[in-house]
Amino acid sequence: MYETLSADQCRDFVEQCPRKLMKPYSRDDRPYDTVETDEAAACMVCLDCIERTKLDFPRLCKVKERPGYFKFTVESTGALRPEEIVGRGVEVLCRKLKDVQENVAGAHGRMMQS
């Protein structure tokens, strides 16, 4: 559906975002080839683009998370670099997941013995 719009209609669609969250991605021949945002959570609350297009362009857009993409902010007091904070967090998560895996395996073994 988006490909059927003129370049002006695509530009208007992007510029009408009330929160200015949309980012156009372009090809050489179409300045607004697709539209994405890094603020999916904010879009999922607003959904103004879906409401605005229901009458004239049904099914023009959909708001969904991009698979395999995570965006988060790391704040530090300066004692540790953000990269080190994330690295330590991943290490803790891995240890906890290993503990859960071992406990599940142990519970499964006890159930099989009963």
CORVEN-V306361 format. One record per helix or strand. SS is the DSSP state (a for helix, b for strand). FROM is the first residue (numbers start at 1). TO is the last residue. Records with the same first field share a line. If there is no record, write none. Layout:
SS->FROM-TO / FROM-TO
This chain:
a->2-4 / 7-15 / 40-46 / 48-53 / 82-113
b->23-25 / 34-36
